[in-house]
Amino acid sequence: MIRKAQLNEVSEIWRMLHAFADKDVLPRTMADLYSQVREYFVYKKGRGPIMGVAGLHIFWHDLGEIRSVAVLPNFQKTGIGSRLANKCIEEARILGLKKVFALTTRPDFFKRLGFKRVPNEELPNIIWSECKDCLKYPDKCNEIPMLLELETAADEG
């Protein structure tokens, strides 16, 4: 089941994101996760552990980022990551965002969700503000910007 993260799950989310920090996910501080907990969705069955997590961070009135998509190794390639990312996209539409982006080392994952690769310059400067916290900044950055243009309910209506 996918649902919004709860405060009592922050430490579990933190451990999960840190397990992926050397690979594909920017580590988040515990303080960041507490202050942004409502940005995160979790995939969990019953009282079991969180099997996957993803967040939708709002950068501007029309722009959001899908971030911190992580699925425990035993549950990868089962569709959990795609379901979490799609939940973030659904939330972005509900909020009326026009675009969502992802900075990723796995562009094929986002391409399957309809994202297109874009040059760094196509994204506003504000999104690069968190790069200073990345272990790969500035010389070893291998993240690829991907963008998805959204139709919102207001556009359809």
C-alpha positions in Angstrom: 0.0 0.0 0.0 1.2 3.5 -0.8 0.5 6.3 1.6 2.0 9.5 3.0 4.9 8.9 5.4 4.3 9.4 9.1 6.5 11.0 11.7 7.2 7.7 13.4 8.7 6.4 10.2 11.3 9.1 9.7 14.2 7.2 11.2 13.4 4.1 9.0 13.2 6.4 5.9 16.5 8.0 6.9 18.2 4.6 7.2 16.8 3.5 3.8 18.0 6.7 2.0 21.4 6.4 3.6 21.8 2.9 2.4 21.4 4.2 -1.1 23.5 7.4 -0.6 26.7 6.0 -2.2 24.7 5.0 -5.3 21.7 6.9 -6.4 20.1 9.0 -3.7 21.2 12.2 -2.1 21.3 11.6 1.7 18.9 13.7 3.7 19.5 14.8 7.3 17.1 13.7 10.0 16.1 17.4 10.4 15.3 17.6 6.6 13.2 14.5 6.8 11.2 15.7 9.8 10.5 19.1 8.2 9.6 17.5 4.8 7.9 14.3 6.0 4.6 15.2 4.2 6.5 15.3 0.9 7.3 11.5 1.1 5.2 8.5 0.2 6.0 5.0 1.5 5.2 1.6 0.2 4.4 -0.8 3.1 2.4 -3.9 3.7 0.6 -4.1 7.0 2.9 -3.7 10.0 6.0 -4.7 8.0 9.0 -2.6 7.1 8.9 0.2 4.6 9.8 -1.4 1.3 10.1 1.7 -0.8 10.0 5.5 -0.5 9.7 8.5 -2.9 9.2 12.2 -2.4 7.7 15.1 -4.3 9.4 18.4 -3.4 7.9 21.7 -4.6 10.4 24.2 -6.0 8.1 26.8 -7.4 4.5 27.4 -8.2 4.6 25.2 -11.2 7.6 23.0 -10.7 8.3 20.0 -8.5 11.0 17.3 -8.2 10.6 13.6 -7.7 13.3 12.7 -5.3 14.7 10.0 -3.1 13.1 7.0 -5.0 14.5 4.0 -3.2 13.3 0.4 -2.9 14.8 -2.3 -0.7 17.0 -4.6 -2.7 14.7 -7.7 -2.2 11.8 -5.8 -3.6 13.4 -4.1 -6.6 12.1 -4.9 -10.1 8.6 -5.5 -8.7 7.0 -2.2 -9.8 7.2 -0.6 -6.3 9.5 2.2 -7.5 7.3 3.0 -10.5 4.2 3.0 -8.3 5.8 5.4 -5.9 7.0 7.7 -8.7 3.5 7.6 -10.3 2.0 8.5 -6.9 4.3 11.6 -6.8 3.2 12.5 -10.3 -0.5 12.1 -9.3 0.1 14.4 -6.3 1.9 17.0 -8.6 -1.2 17.0 -10.9 -3.5 17.5 -7.9 -1.4 20.4 -6.7 -1.6 22.0 -10.2 2.1 21.7 -11.0 2.9 22.1 -14.7 6.2 20.2 -14.7 8.1 17.7 -12.5 11.8 16.8 -12.9 14.2 14.2 -11.6 17.9 14.3 -11.3 18.9 10.7 -11.8 21.6 8.2 -12.6 18.8 5.9 -13.9 17.3 7.8 -16.8 15.7 4.7 -18.3 13.5 4.3 -15.2 12.1 7.9 -15.6 11.9 7.5 -19.4 9.4 4.6 -18.9 7.3 7.0 -16.9 7.2 9.5 -19.7 10.1 11.8 -18.7 12.4 13.3 -21.3 16.1 14.1 -20.9 16.7 17.8 -20.9 19.9 20.0 -20.8 20.8 21.3 -17.3 20.2 24.8 -18.5 16.5 24.1 -19.2 15.9 23.8 -15.4 15.8 26.9 -13.3 18.9 27.7 -11.1 16.9 27.3 -7.9 17.0 23.5 -8.3 20.7 23.3 -8.1 20.8 24.9 -4.6 21.0 21.4 -3.0 23.9 20.2 -5.1 26.3 21.6 -2.5 25.2 18.9 -0.1 26.0 16.1 -2.5 29.2 14.0 -2.1 29.7 14.1 -5.9 29.5 17.9 -6.2 31.0 19.5 -8.2 33.4 17.4 -10.1 31.9 13.9 -10.1 28.2 14.7 -10.7 26.7 12.0 -13.0 23.0 12.9 -12.6 20.9 13.4 -15.7 18.0 15.9 -15.6 14.7 14.4 -16.8 11.5 16.4 -17.2 7.8 15.5 -17.4 5.3 18.1 -18.6 1.9 17.6 -16.9 -1.6 18.3 -17.8 -3.5 19.4 -14.7 -7.2 19.2 -13.9 -7.4 22.9 -14.6 -6.0 22.4 -18.1 -8.5 19.6 -18.8 -11.5 21.3 -17.6 
